[in-house]
Amino acid sequence: MPEATLRRNGSSEMASTSQLNGVGGDHATTKTHTANGHATNGCTSSNHASNGHCRAASDTSSVEWEDFEVHIGWGTMRGKIRGSGPELVLGVHGWLDNANTFDLLCHHLPENTRFLSLDLPGHGRSDHFSPGFIYDPRGYMAAIKKTMTAIGWQRFTYLGHSMGAVVGIMYTSVFPEDVKAFISIDIIKPWSLDPERQPGALKKYMLQYFDNEDKASKQPLVYEEEELVKKTMEGSQSLDERGARILLQRGARRAKDGSGLVLTRDLRVKTFFIGFISMDEWLEMAKAITCPLLIVRAKDGHAYEPEEKYKVMLKAFSQSCHHFQYHEVEGKHHVHLTNAGGVADLITPFLHKLKE
């Protein structure tokens, strides 16, 4: 079984499965990803990590993290891990985001939690898929499964935001034996294209993918820090400045010549292969979920489908799961970064309920 590497003060220590499960071994206390200063300082030279990654300052200084990585065959999955367990929680970020997405929410998790926040392939610091391999939710699901198998996590709570929750619906329905509970932040279901639209849409997506594949082979664009913060906020339509800076801590690094910042993600991930699973297929996946399920929807979040389809999907979720909750909370799509307390007020009692 592959061993996961936890990094302490720039060195590496090999972690046993028991350490990752939070049931034994020493837990590193260094603040590998703790930011310095205040949120307005950003990715200044004083906040520049030794590995070249941007360390834009935020208010997450009390969080203690260890770097995490594990080889899964085609490449290496990376992320960050904190807490001692024994309760295991896997955090999976949304499209174009990274493992820092839960930096504010993790403050509110129960103290008995071992929390692993992963970078999906092509995002953050995880390896990029090999040339010719298409990024889509099935590939992400497979990478997560191989990661969980490699570190020996057999029963865990899956916490997903946006695309991470889309993958979570698939993962929880396909591998129900792995998931103790599932929490979805601002996803009920993604869009489903009507059958007659599939050929044209797939052609559009493939051509876009080829274009991004070509761009990914060239030198990356270099941005000034404030320009990239603004671009991140505008692109998301739901991040505030603090949230954008938190994500850029992990999602950007200094250019080799020191001239500015470059994004770490694979340009190919910008082609969003969502929409090619039918409504009927999503409904069957929803019905296959039997574990406790919490859906937290942002009141001003993204609307992917008409409300009628959401109602049908919610009914399907509630059909088989042992304990189903649906709540709405004030905020936009990145509500866990802009209203972490409001989201935590729903997640924390749900997690406590699992122990009863």
C-alpha positions in Angstrom: 0.0 0.0 0.0 1.4 3.4 -0.9 2.4 5.6 2.0 1.2 9.2 2.3 3.8 11.8 3.0 3.3 14.5 5.6 5.7 17.5 5.5 7.0 19.2 8.6 9.2 22.3 8.4 10.1 21.6 4.8 11.2 18.0 5.5 9.2 14.8 5.0 8.0 12.1 7.3 6.3 9.0 6.1 3.0 8.6 7.8 1.5 5.2 8.6 -2.1 4.5 7.9 -2.8 4.7 11.6 -1.5 8.3 11.7 -3.7 9.3 8.8 -6.7 7.8 10.4 -6.0 9.8 13.5 -5.7 6.8 15.8 -2.0 6.8 16.5 1.4 8.4 15.9 2.7 11.9 16.4 0.7 14.8 14.9 2.9 17.6 13.5 2.2 21.0 15.0 4.0 23.2 12.6 1.8 25.8 10.8 2.9 24.9 7.2 0.1 26.8 5.6 -0.5 29.5 8.2 -0.5 32.9 6.6 1.3 35.9 8.2 0.0 39.5 8.5 -3.4 40.8 7.5 -5.6 40.1 4.6 -4.7 43.3 2.9 -1.1 42.4 2.7 -1.6 39.8 0.0 1.2 37.9 -1.7 4.0 40.3 -0.8 7.6 39.1 -0.6 7.4 38.7 3.1 4.5 36.2 2.7 6.2 34.3 -0.1 6.6 30.6 0.8 10.0 29.0 0.2 8.4 26.6 -2.3 7.4 29.5 -4.5 3.7 29.3 -3.8 1.8 32.5 -3.0 1.0 32.9 0.7 -1.5 35.7 0.5 -2.3 36.7 4.1 -5.6 35.8 5.7 -7.1 35.4 9.1 -6.5 31.6 9.2 -3.4 31.9 11.5 -4.8 29.6 14.2 -5.2 26.7 11.9 -2.4 24.1 12.0 -2.0 22.0 8.8 0.4 19.4 7.5 1.1 19.1 3.8 -0.3 15.8 2.5 0.7 13.8 -0.6 0.2 10.3 -1.8 1.2 8.6 -5.1 -1.7 6.8 -6.8 -0.1 5.4 -10.0 -0.5 8.0 -12.7 0.7 10.8 -10.4 0.6 12.3 -7.0 -2.4 13.7 -5.1 -1.7 16.5 -2.7 -3.6 18.4 -0.1 -3.5 19.3 3.6 -4.6 17.6 6.7 -5.3 18.6 10.3 -6.8 17.3 13.5 -6.4 14.1 15.4 -9.6 12.2 14.8 -11.0 9.6 15.2 -13.8 11.1 13.0 -12.6 11.4 9.4 -13.8 14.1 7.1 -12.7 14.5 3.4 -13.1 18.0 1.9 -13.3 18.3 -1.9 -13.3 21.8 -3.5 -15.1 23.2 -6.5 -14.2 23.9 -10.1 -10.9 25.9 -10.4 -10.6 26.1 -6.6 -8.2 24.2 -4.3 -7.8 22.6 -0.9 -7.7 26.1 0.8 -11.5 26.4 0.2 -12.3 25.1 3.6 -9.8 27.2 5.6 -12.5 29.2 7.3 -15.0 26.5 7.7 -12.6 24.0 9.4 -12.4 26.3 12.5 -16.0 25.2 13.3 -15.6 21.4 12.9 -15.7 19.2 16.0 -12.4 18.8 17.8 -12.5 15.0 17.3 -12.1 15.5 13.5 -9.3 14.4 11.2 -9.9 16.7 8.2 -8.2 16.1 4.9 -8.7 18.7 2.2 -7.6 17.5 -1.2 -6.5 19.2 -4.4 -8.3 17.5 -7.3 -6.1 16.5 -10.2 -5.0 19.6 -12.2 -5.9 21.9 -9.3 -3.8 23.5 -6.5 -0.7 21.4 -6.1 -1.9 18.0 -7.2 -0.3 16.6 -10.4 -2.0 17.2 -13.7 -3.5 14.4 -15.7 -1.3 13.0 -18.5 -1.6 14.6 -21.9 -4.7 13.3 -23.8 -6.6 12.5 -20.5 -9.8 14.4 -20.3 -10.8 16.1 -17.0 -14.4 15.2 -16.0 -16.2 14.1 -12.8 -15.5 10.4 -13.4 -11.8 11.0 -13.5 -12.0 13.0 -10.3 -14.0 10.3 -8.6 -11.5 7.7 -9.6 -8.6 9.8 -8.2 -10.4 10.2 -4.9 -11.1 6.5 -4.7 -7.5 5.6 -5.3 -6.4 8.2 -2.7 -8.8 6.9 0.0 -7.7 3.3 -0.7 -4.0 4.3 -0.5 -4.3 5.9 2.9 -6.8 3.3 4.3 -9.8 5.6 4.9 -12.7 3.2 4.9 -15.5 5.2 6.4 -15.5 9.0 6.2 -17.8 12.0 5.9 -17.6 13.5 2.4 -17.8 17.3 2.4 -18.0 18.8 -1.1 -18.5 22.3 -2.5 -19.8 22.9 -6.0 -18.0 20.5 -8.4 -16.6 18.7 -5.4 -20.2 18.0 -4.4 -21.1 16.9 -7.9 -18.3 14.4 -7.7 -19.6 13.6 -4.2 -23.0 12.5 -5.5 -21.3 10.2 -7.9 -18.8 8.9 -5.4 -21.4 8.3 -2.6 -23.8 6.4 -4.9 -21.0 4.3 -6.5 -19.0 3.6 -3.3 -21.6 3.7 -0.6 -19.5 1.5 1.6 -16.9 4.3 1.9 -19.1 7.2 2.9 -20.5 7.6 6.4 -22.3 10.8 5.6 -22.4 13.3 2.7 -22.5 17.1 2.9 -23.1 19.1 -0.2 -22.5 22.9 -0.3 -24.6 24.7 -3.0 -25.2 21.7 -5.3 -28.4 19.9 -5.7 -27.5 18.7 -9.2 -25.6 20.2 -12.2 -27.4 20.8 -15.4 -28.4 18.0 -17.7 -28.5 18.7 -21.4 -31.5 17.4 -23.5 -30.6 14.5 -25.7 -31.0 16.5 -28.9 -28.4 19.0 -27.7 -25.7 16.4 -26.8 -23.9 16.2 -30.2 -23.5 19.9 -30.7 -22.5 20.5 -27.1 -20.0 17.7 -27.0 -18.4 19.0 -30.1 -18.1 22.5 -28.6 -16.6 21.1 -25.4 -14.1 19.0 -27.3 -12.9 21.9 -29.5 -12.6 24.0 -26.4 -10.6 21.3 -24.7 -8.2 21.0 -27.6 -7.7 24.8 -27.5 -7.0 24.7 -23.8 -4.7 21.8 -24.3 -2.7 23.8 -26.8 -2.5 26.8 -24.4 -1.4 24.6 -21.6 1.7 23.6 -23.6 2.9 27.2 -23.8 4.4 29.6 -21.2 1.8 30.5 -18.5 0.4 34.0 -18.2 2.0 36.1 -15.5 -0.2 38.4 -13.4 0.4 41.2 -11.0 -0.9 40.2 -7.6 -3.8 42.7 -7.3 -4.8 42.0 -10.9 -5.1 38.3 -10.2 -7.1 38.9 -7.0 -9.5 41.0 -9.0 -9.7 38.5 -11.8 -10.4 35.7 -9.3 -13.2 37.6 -7.7 -14.8 38.6 -11.0 -14.5 35.1 -12.5 -16.2 33.5 -9.5 -19.0 36.1 -9.2 -19.3 35.0 -5.6 -15.9 35.5 -3.8 -15.0 38.4 -1.7 -11.4 39.7 -1.5 -10.5 37.6 1.5 -11.8 34.4 -0.1 -9.9 35.1 -3.3 -6.7 35.6 -1.4 -7.2 32.4 0.6 -7.6 30.4 -2.6 -4.6 32.1 -4.3 -2.4 31.1 -1.4 -2.5 27.7 -2.9 -3.7 28.4 -6.5 -0.8 30.7 -7.5 3.0 30.7 -7.3 5.7 33.2 -8.2 6.9 33.1 -11.8 10.4 31.6 -12.1 11.8 35.0 -13.0 10.0 36.6 -10.0 8.1 39.0 -12.3 4.6 38.1 -10.9 2.2 35.3 -10.2 1.2 32.3 -12.3 -1.7 30.0 -11.7 -0.9 26.4 -10.7 -3.9 24.7 -12.2 -3.9 22.9 -15.5 -5.5 25.1 -18.2 -7.3 22.0 -19.4 -9.6 21.9 -16.4 -11.3 25.1 -17.6 -13.2 22.9 -20.0 -16.1 21.9 -17.8 -17.4 18.4 -18.9 -20.7 18.6 -17.0 -24.1 18.2 -18.6 -23.7 14.9 -20.3 -25.4 12.9 -17.6 -29.1 12.8 -18.0 -31.7 13.8 -15.4 -32.8 10.2 -15.0 -29.3 9.1 -14.3 -28.8 11.8 -11.6 -32.1 10.7 -10.1 -30.9 7.1 -9.9 -27.7 8.2 -8.2 -29.6 10.3 -5.7 -31.8 7.3 -4.9 -28.8 5.1 -4.4 -27.5 7.3 -1.5 -28.5 5.7 1.8 -26.1 7.5 4.2 -27.1 10.6 6.2 -27.1 13.6 3.8 -27.0 17.4 4.3 -27.5 19.8 1.5 -26.7 23.5 2.3 -27.9 25.8 -0.5 -26.8 29.4 -0.9 -29.8 31.6 -1.3 -28.0 33.7 -3.9 -26.0 30.8 -5.3 -25.7 29.5 -8.9 -28.9 28.2 -10.5 -28.1 25.4 -12.9 -31.6 24.0 -13.3 -35.2 25.1 -13.0 -36.6 24.8 -9.5 -39.0 22.0 -10.6 -36.0 19.8 -11.4 -34.4 20.6 -8.1 -37.6 19.6 -6.2 -37.6 16.2 -8.1 -33.9 15.7 -7.2 -34.5 16.6 -3.5 -37.3 14.1 -3.4 -35.0 11.4 -4.9 -32.3 12.2 -2.3 -34.8 11.8 0.6 -36.1 8.5 -0.7 -33.4 6.1 0.6 -31.0 8.0 2.8 -31.2 7.3 6.6 -31.3 11.0 7.5 -31.9 13.8 5.0 -31.6 17.5 5.7 -32.0 20.5 3.3 -31.3 24.0 4.4 -30.7 27.4 2.8 -28.3 30.0 4.0 -27.6 33.6 3.2 -24.8 34.1 0.7 -23.6 33.5 -2.9 -22.0 30.3 -4.3 -18.8 30.5 -2.2 -20.9 30.8 0.9 -18.5 28.7 2.9 -15.9 31.4 2.5 -18.1 34.4 2.8 -20.5 33.1 5.5 -18.5 30.3 7.1 -20.3 30.7 10.4 -23.7 30.4 8.9 -22.7 27.2 7.0 -21.1 25.8 10.1 -24.3 26.4 12.1 -25.8 23.8 9.9 -22.9 21.4 9.5 -21.8 21.1 13.1 -25.1 19.8 14.6 -25.4 17.5 11.6 -22.0 16.0 12.4 -22.9 15.7 16.1 -26.1 13.9 15.1 -24.0 11.2 13.5 -22.6 10.2 16.8 -26.1 9.6 18.4 
